[in-house]
């Protein structure tokens, strides 16, 4: 199935509710910053950014008037200090804003800021985006339910996200996957199964290959690969369940083929069960924080009535849980989906305890 038939043409940005704003404040996500997304739109001109192969990256490098540049540079250094340090001005003298890039592709239209330490030439990136409630839910759920912590800030209509390092999935599939050894390909197949399951459980959509990165880690005598989402724009919005399963995007075809050739059906089922169990454990260990977020999300408006009706019907068919029929918001669908995973894990765990006690 083509992506156009899977995805809506345009997803709107949803405002942050008072309850979500209070949640962000409570967990130190809401912090006053000296610059807004709209301030960065005041650029005087731009040039196209090409990659090493002279291909258009869909990013443009923007530049500002001399007056605006000084003010914007100082503000971006301050944002970097708030995001990565104690927020003081002490480190500003060692920082340089090497580039401000603007992406004209996709919904979020982010700015990518390159900050360099002039003492040793180490550099990093962060992103400036328009605030969107569904994206914030996606970031928070990733923080709690994935193996990775995320650092981001929200202030009024501006969202600051740290850079997630890794090899873009589309580049990895094209350039590096053919060079991988057979054991590495099997390990990548396993990770894709687990990533696919994790996205479906927490309703994170649109994980086409350019919306996730491959992270290689050297472990003794081999390389371990992990897959990380980097775009959380499509959290709990679309109505088609397939949107939340990366296997159905044509950009991931080679990863799906990898699974088909490298893993037995029993192995795929085992890895799915492992991921569901891990997510269930994270739900339980997240305690009040995830409960608060889910309660807020249940009352929030982050999708359309048509999408809500379609998704609750498709998940009800998959789970055979009639409770989904009563869902009136996407937050309620998400809450029930997470409850379904947690409840199944607890039921299996309790059954094992009972069986062990009987044997004793």
N, C-alpha and C positions, 0 to 999 in steps of 0.2 A: 504494500500500500504506500502511496506517495505521501510525503510530509504535508503537502498542501491539503490533502483530504483528511489527514490526522489533526492538523493544527488549525486554530482560528487564525484569520488574517491579521488581527490586531488585538492585543490584550491591553486593556486600559490600566492605568496606575490607580491604585486604591488609597484613599487617605488613611492616615493613622488615627485610630479612634482614641478617645480619652483613656479608656482602660488599657489599651496597648501602650500608649504614651506613658502612663503611670508605671506599667510593668518595666519598660525600658529604663525609666528613671531609677526604679528600685534596684535593678541589676546593673547599674552603672553603664548602660548603653547610651543613655541620653546625656550628652555633654556639650556645653556651649563651644562652638568653633567660630573662628574669625572670618570665614569665607563661605559663601553659598554657591550652589551649582550654577545659578544664573550669573554670578559674577564671572565665571570662567567663560561664559558665552560672549564676553565682550572682546573677543580676539579680533585683531586688525587684519589678519590674513592667515594662510595655511599652505602647506606643501604636502604632497602625498608621501606616505611612508611605505617603502618597499622592503621586502625581505632580502636575504642573501642571494636568492635566485632571481632578483629583480621582478618579483611578483607583487602586485598590489595587495597590501595587508588589510585593506578597508579601514585603516586608521589614517588620519591626517595630523600632521604636527602643526600646532597653532602657535602664533606669536602675537604679542601685544604691543601697544604703544609704550614708549619709554616710561611714561608716568604710571600707567597701569601695571607694567611689569614689576616695578619695585614693590608696589603694594601687594600684588598677587604672590610674588616670591616669598615675601615675609610671612604672609598668611599661610601659604602651603607648608613652610618650614614649621610654623606653629602647629598646624594640623598633624604633621609627622611626629612632632614632639608629644602631642597629646595621645596619639595612637600607639606609639612605640616606647615612650619614655615617661617622664613625670610631668610633662606639660610646661616646663620652664623654658626660658629663652637661652639657657646656658650653652646649649649645643648648636644654636643657630649659626655661630661663626664658622662651624666646621661643616656646614651643609651647603649644597648647591642644588638648585632645581635645574636639572639637565634638560628636561623635556616635558612638555604638556601635550599629550596626544588626545584626539577626539575621535570616537568611533561613530560613524554615521549608519552603521548596520545594526539591526535588531531593535528591540523595544526600549532598552534602558539608555542608549546613547551615552555611554560613560566617558568621563575624562580619565586618562591614565597618567599619573604623575611619577616621573623618575627622579628620585632623590639620591644624590651621591655624597658620600663623606670625602671631603677634599684631602684629608690626611692620608688615606690609604686607598682611595678610589673604589671602595666597596659601595655598591648601590642597591637600592630596592625600589619597589613600586607600591603605590596605593591608588585606589579608584575613588572618584567623586561621581555620585549618581543622584538622580531624583529619588526622593523617598517614595516607597511603594509598600503598602502593608503586607501584601502577599509575599514580596521578596524578603521582608523582615521575618515573617513566619518561617520562610525557607531557611534563612540564615540561622535562626534560633534552633530549629529542628535539626539542622546539620550539626550544630554545636553539641546538641545533647544526644542525638541518636546515631551519629557516625563515629568512626574512630578518631575524628579530628576536632580540635577546638578552633573556633573562629573568633577573630577580633574585628569588631566593627563599631561605628559610632553613628548616632542619629541626632540631628538637631534641626527642628522645624522641617523644611522641605528638602533637606540635604542628607544624603547617606554616604558615609565614608567606609570603604571596605579595604582590608589589607589584601595584599597580593598572595595568591595561592600558587606556590612554585610547582613546576612540573612540565612535562612535555605535552603540548596540546595533542589531544587524541587523534585529530585528523592528520597531523604531521607524523605522529608516531606510526600510525597505520600505514601511511604511504612510504615513509623512509626507513623506519627501524624494524617494523614487524617482519619484513622478509629476511632480515639478517639475524633474527632471534634463533636460538637453538631449539630443538624439539622439546626439551624439558621446560624451557622458558615459555614456549607457546602453550604448553599444557597449564603452566602456572597462570598465564594471562587469561586463559579460558576459564579457569576456576574463579579468578577475580572478577571477570565480567559477569559470571552467573551471580555472584554475591552482590555486585554493584546493581545489577538488574533487579534483584529481589529487594534490596534496600530502598531503591527509588520507588518501587511499586508500593511497598509497605507504608512509606511516609508521604506518598502522593507528590513526589517531585517529578515534574514533567520536562519534556523537551531535552533529554540528554543525548542530543546528537554529538558526534565525535568532537566537534569544536567547542562543546560546552562542558567537557571534562578533560582532566589531564592524567597522564600516566606518570607515576612517581617511582623511579628505580632506586632501590637501596641495595648496597653491596653487603652480603651476609656470608661471612667465611669465604667459601670458594664459588659462590654463585650470586646471581642478582635476583632480588625479590621485587616484583612489580605490584603496585597498588593503584587503584583508580579513584580519583577524587573529583567530585562535582565542583565546578567553578562558577556556575550561573544558576541563580535561584529565583529567576524571574517567573518561572512557571510552577510555582507552588500552589497546589489546590485550586487551579482555575479551570482547566479543560474538562470536558464532559466524557470524552472517550478514554476508557481505561488503558488502551494501548499507548496513549501518550505518556503514561507513567512507567512504561516498560521499554527501556532503551533498545531491546532486541528488534523492535518493529520499525526503527528508522533505517532508511537505506544507507545512510552514512556509516552505520555500524555493521553492515553486511559481512565484512571480513572477520569481525569479532565473533559474530554468530556462527560463521563457518568454522572458525577455530574451535568453538564449543562443540560443534557437531562432529568434527574429526578427532578431537582430542579427548573428549569425555564420554564415558558410558552413561546411560540413562540413570543408573543407580547413583553414580557420582554426582550428577546434576542435582538429583533429589536430595542427596546428602548435604551438598553445599547450600542449597536453598534452606534446608532445615537448620543448618548451622547459623545462617544469617538471621533467620527469624528468631532463633533463640538468643542470639547476641543482642538484637534490637529489643527484644522483650526484657532482657536483663538491664539494658540502658534505660528503658522506660521506668522500670522499678527503682533503679538507683538514682534517677533524676528527681524523684520525690515531688516536693511541692512546686518546684520551678516549672516542670512540664505540666503539672496539673493546672497551675495558674494560666499558663500560655494556652492550653487547650480550652479552658473555660472562656477565656477572652475570645479565642478564635471561633468558638461555637456561636457567639452572638454577633460576629463581625460579617461585613459584606465584602467578600473577596472573589465573587464569581457571579454568573448570571443564573436566573431561574432555570433556563434550558439546560445549562451544563450540570447544575446540581441534580436535576431530575434524571438526566441520562446516566451520570456517574453512579448515583445511588442504586439505579436499576441494574447496572452492569456489575457492581460489586456485590449486590444481593444475589445475583445469579451465580457469581463465583463462590461466594461463601455459604450460600443457602441460609443466611441469617436475615430473618424477616424484619429485624429492627431497623435495617437500612431504609426501608420503605417510609419510615416516619421522619427521616432527616429533612430539615428545611433550609439548612445552610451547609456550605462546604466544610465549615468547621465541625459541624455535627457528623458529617461523613468521615472526616479525618479522625475525629475522636473515637468513633465506633470501630474504624479500621485498626487503630492502635490498640483499642480494648480487645478486639478479636485476636490479635497476635499475642498480647499479654495473657489473655485468658487461656488460650490453647497451650501456651508454655507452662502456665501454672497447673493446668489440668494434667498435663503429661508428667510434670515433676511430682505432683501429689500421687499420681498412679504409681510411679516408680518407688516412692517412699512406702506406700502401702504394700507393694509387692515385696520389698526388702524386709519389711516388718513381719510379713507372713512367713517368709523363708526362715527368718530368725526364730 
